[in-house]
Amino acid sequence: EPVGKDVLSLRIRAASGEDLPEWAAGAHVDLLLPGVGARQYSLCGRADERAVYRVAVLREPAGSGGSAYVHERLRAGDAVQLRGPRNTFGLQPASGYRFVAGGIGITAILPMVREAEARGDDWTLVYLARSTQGHAFRDELDDLPRERVTLVNTAETGRPPIESVVGTYREGSMLYACGPAGLLEAISASSWPADAIHFERFEPDR
């Protein structure tokens, strides 16, 4: 189903009907696509829904690999091989969280936001996209406390100064970010200490 401009959400179930392996916020899986190979996607559903995994795939105009296959060839009911889940981006204990997502990077961040909200943690999210329609999962974001979520349309406002994106560091807090390389590089150069920053880097479709 479409969940944003050029973004499709896939729900994946085990062919056997059994529950899928457990996972936690920050995990990803590989889809092994025929004629394409392995493509990595963050799990963006709810971790307590063991019957289904959900991933979301951006249609890249110049893409000739995973995104093209998913958007042009994959259909409901098709079988795909899946590997994982694996997690190198897990949510660590902290006194507060700043989440930053750029574009399709929201897929890795959304389960973290849900977990932080469910636990009653102190958290805020800044989500940058190139258009209002580029903010995927708007319905789900609208269910979160509005005062904690900032949506930025960079086509209208330009990219804001990185210090306003990352906010003020407070002792014991952590920043989790996923998005384009330029955004992550800017965050690395921000005033936050390096050991308080966690990135999920994704490779462009090839």
ZAMI-425448 format. One record per atom (N, C-alpha, C): residue in one letter; x, y, z. Coordinates in steps of 0.02 Angstrom, whole numbers, plus 50000, padded with zeros to 5 digits. Layout:
N
aXYZ
...
This chain:
206
e500424994150000
e500005000050000
e500445006250000
p500225011649966
p500615017849967
p500555021250035
v501125023650061
v501135027050126
v501465033850122
g501605036150061
g501925042550050
g502105043149977
k502355048849957
k502545049849887
k503075044849866
d502905040649817
d503365035549790
d503615030649843
v503215029549895
v503395024749947
v502855019449953
l503045013149946
l502585007549956
l502755003850020
s502245002150057
s502324998050117
s502144990850099
l502574986150119
l502454979050107
l502334975550173
r501824971250175
r501704966950232
r501894959850212
i502324956850251
i502614950450233
i502434945350287
r502154939750265
r501964934350311
r502344928050293
a502434923650342
a502754917150329
a502284912950287
a502564909550236
a502154905350194
a501814899750233
s502134897750289
s501854892450331
s501284894850375
g501214901450382
g500714904250427
g500954904950499
e501564902650512
e501834903050580
e502044910250596
d502134911550662
d502404918050682
d503114918850656
l503284925050642
l503964926650620
l504414927750681
p505074927350672
p505524928350728
p505434935250761
e505574935450825
e505524941750862
e506034946850836
w505864953150844
w506334958450826
w506214964450872
a506684969150871
a506624975150912
a506754981250868
a506554987050892
a506644993250855
a507374994050832
g507454995850769
g508114996550740
g508314990650696
a507924985350695
a508094979350657
a507944980250583
h508284976350542
h508154976250470
h508164969050445
v507904968150385
v507914961650351
v508184962650281
d508404957150251
d508584957150180
d508034953750141
l507804956850089
l507364953550041
l507804951049984
l507744944649967
l508134941749913
l507684941749851
l507774946649808
l507324947849752
l507594944449689
p507184940749653
p507404937149594
p507734941749542
g508334939849520
g508684943749470
g508984950149496
v508894951649559
v509144957849589
v509644956349644
g509484951549687
g509914949949743
g509634952649808
a510054953149859
a509844955149925
a509794962749930
r509244965049959
r509144972149972
r508924972850045
q509234977450080
q509124978350152
q508574983550164
y508094981850207
y507554986450225
y507424986250300
s507324991950329
s507174992350400
s506464989750414
l506384986150468
l505714984250490
l505374990350521
c504794992050496
c504464998250518
c503774997050546
g503594990650557
g502944989150587
g502984989250662
r502554985350693
r502534984950766
r502844978350788
a503314978750835
a503684972950855
a503254967550887
d502674969450914
d502244964550946
d501784960950897
e501814962850832
e501424959450780
e501854953950750
r501844948150781
r502294942750761
r502074939350695
a501464940350674
a501224937050614
a501454940450550
v501694946550555
v501854950350494
v502444954950506
y502864955450455
y503384960550453
y503144965950405
r503364972050418
r503214977450371
r503844981150354
v503954982450291
v504494986650267
v504194991750219
a504564996950204
a504335001950156
a504905003450107
v504725004250044
v505225004949991
v505095011149950
l505605015449945
l505555021549905
l505695019849832
r505285022649788
r505405021849716
r505915027049695
e506505024749677
e507035029149656
e507015029849580
p506955035949553
p506875036849481
p507425033549440
a508035033649465
a508585030649428
a508725023449450
g508305020849494
g508425014249520
g508315008849468
s508725003849471
s508644998149425
s508664991549463
g508654992049530
g508714986049571
g508104984749613
g508204985149679
g507674983249725
g507054987649719
s507134994149716
s506544998549715
s506134997449652
a506474996549595
a506114995349533
a505734988849535
y506044983649563
y505714977149567
y505094977549611
v505164980649669
v504594981049715
v504024985049685
h504174990749655
h503654995249631
h503344992849565
e503734989349524
e503494987749457
e503284980449449
r503564975949491
r503454968849478
r503124965149536
l503274967049597
l503024963349654
l502284964649663
r501904959349676
r501184959849684
r500964956049747
a500394957849773
a500124954449832
a500064947049817
g500294942949863
g500274935649855
g500904932649828
d501374936849802
d502004934249777
d502434931649835
a502854926749819
a503314924049869
a504004927249860
v504304929049916
v504984931549915
v505374928149971
q506014927549962
q506434925050016
q506654930750060
l506724929250124
l506894934350173
l507454931750217
r507914936150235
r508464934350279
r508474939350338
g508544936650398
g508564940950457
g508004939050505
p507834943450552
p508084950450558
p508754950850594
r509094956650582
r509714958350616
r509644965350643
n510024966750696
n509954973450726
n510644976050748
t510864981250715
t511484984850735
t511324992050755
f510674993350766
f510445000350777
f509955000550835
g510054996050884
g509574995350937
g509535001450982
l508955002451013
l508825008151057
l509125006751125
q509625010651144
q509965009851208
q509645014251262
p509705012251325
p509415016251379
p509705023351380
a509285028351391
a509505035251393
a509005039351434
s509215045251456
s508765049651493
s508275053151447
g508435053351383
g507985056451333
g508255054951264
y507815055751214
y508005054051145
y507825059751098
r508285061051052
r508145065350994
r508175060850933
f507625060350897
f507605056350836
f507595061050776
v508005059550726
v508025063450664
v507965058650606
a507475059950563
a507375055750503
a507385060250442
g507705057850389
g507695061250325
g507405056750272
g506845058650241
g506545054650188
g506355047750211
i506575042750173
i506395035750188
i506725033350252
g507175037350280
g507485035650344
g506985034950401
i506375037250391
i505865036650443
i505715029250458
t505855024850411
t505695017750422
t506085014850480
a506715016950489
a507115014450545
a506935017850610
i506705024150605
i506575028250665
i505885027050694
l505395025650653
l504695025150676
l504605020050732
p504875013950727
p504795009250783
p505125011650847
m505665015450841
m505995018150900
m505555023350935
v505245027550894
v504795032550922
v504215029250958
r503935024050927
r503385020450959
r503605017451026
e504205014451027
e504445011351088
e504555016551143
a504865022151124
a504995027451174
a504335030151201
e503835030951159
e503185033551181
e502845028451227
a502875022051209
a502545016851248
a502865016251318
r503505017651323
r503855017151387
r503785023551429
g503515028751399
g503455035051435
g504105038951437
d504555037651389
d505205041151387
d505115048351363
d505615052351377
d505645059151350
d505945058851280
w505575060951229
w505825060351161
w505535065851117
t505895067451063
t505645071951011
t505885069250944
l505505070750891
l505665068550824
l505665074550776
v506185075050735
v506195079750679
v506245075550616
y505755076550571
y505705072450510
y505735077150450
l506275076750412
l506385081050354
l506205077350290
a505855080750245
a505695077950179
a505675083650129
r505695081850065
r505725087050013
r505045089649993
s504515086850021
s503845089250008
s503395086650063
t502795089550069
t502325087150118
t502145079950105
q502065078150040
q501895071350022
q502475066550035
g503085069350042
g503665065250056
g503705062750127
h503285065350171
h503255062850239
h502835056450241
a503165050750241
a502815044350241
a502525042950310
f502015038550311
f501685036450373
f501375042350411
r501085047050375
r500805052950408
r500245051050456
d499825046150438
d499275044150482
d499545041750549
e500075037850547
e500355035250609
e500715040650649
l501035045250615
l501365050750649
l500845055350682
d500265056050650
d499735060250678
d499455057350742
d499555050850754
d499315047750815
d499775049050874
l500365051650861
l500855053050914
l500735060050943
p500985061451002
p500905068251030
p501195073550984
r500775078150963
r500995083050912
r501565087450935
e501585088751000
e502105093151025
e502795089951022
r502815083451010
r503455079951007
r503705078950936
v503295080250886
v503455078850816
v503495085250776
t504055086250741
t504145091950697
t504255089450626
l503805091150580
l503875089350510
l504155095350472
v504695094250434
v505015099650397
v504975098150323
n504685102850285
n504645102450212
n505215106750185
t505755103650164
t506345107450144
t506255111050077
a505765108950037
a505635112549975
a505355119449989
e504995120150044
e504705126550062
e505175130750105
t505515127650152
t505915131350201
t506665130850190
g506885126250147
g507585124650144
g507775120450204
r508365117550202
r508585113450259
r508755118150316
p508455117150374
p508605121550431
p509315120550456
p509575125350495
p510235124450524
p510265117950564
i510835114550559
i510875107950589
i510775108150665
e510955113650698
e510865113950770
e510135114250789
s509705116950745
s508995116850760
s508695109950746
v509015106150703
v508795099350689
v508965094750747
v509565095150772
v509785090550825
v509565092850894
g509425099150902
g509215101650968
g509805101951016
t509645103351079
t510155104251130
t510315097651164
y510955096151166
y511175090051201
y511105090951276
r510845085851308
r510815085651381
r511155079351405
e511495079851459
e511875074151486
e511435067951492
g511665062451464
g511295056151467
g510815055051410
s510725059951366
s510265059051310
s510625056151250
m510235053551202
m510525050651142
m510145052951081
l510505053251025
l510215055350962
l510255049450914
y509685047750884
y509655042450834
y509425045550768
a509795044050714
a509645047150650
a509715042150593
c509295042850543
c509335038950482
c509105043350424
g509495043450371
g509315047650314
g509885048150265
p509855052950220
p510375053850169
p511065055250201
a511585053550164
a512265054350190
a512415061550210
g512185066350171
g512315073350187
g512035075450254
l511435072950270
l511125074550334
l511535071350391
l511735065150383
l512105061750436
l512795064950446
e513105067150392
e513755070550399
e513675077050437
a513135080750423
a513015086950459
a512895085650533
i512535080350549
i512415078650619
i513065076850653
s513505073250618
s514155071350646
s514555077550666
a514465082950628
a514845089050640
a514485093750688
s513935091650716
s513545095950761
s513865096150830
s513525099650875
s513795100550943
s513695094450988
w513325089350963
w513225083351004
w513875079351008
p514025076451067
p514615072151073
p514535065851031
a515075063551002
a515045057950955
a514765051650988
d514905050551052
d514685044451084
d513935044551102
a513605050151090
a512885050651102
a512485050151037
i512825049250980
i512495049150915
i512515042050887
h511945039850861
h511885033250830
h511565034050761
f511885031050710
f511645031650641
f511435024850614
e510945024850571
e510805019250527
e510935021850457
r511445019250424
r511615021450357
r511325016450307
f510965019050257
f510715014550206
f511045016150140
e511125010950100
e511445011650035
e510915013249983
p511065017749935
p510595019049882
p510445012649841
d509855012349813
d509695006749770
d510175006549712
r510395000549694
r510885000049640
r510644995349586
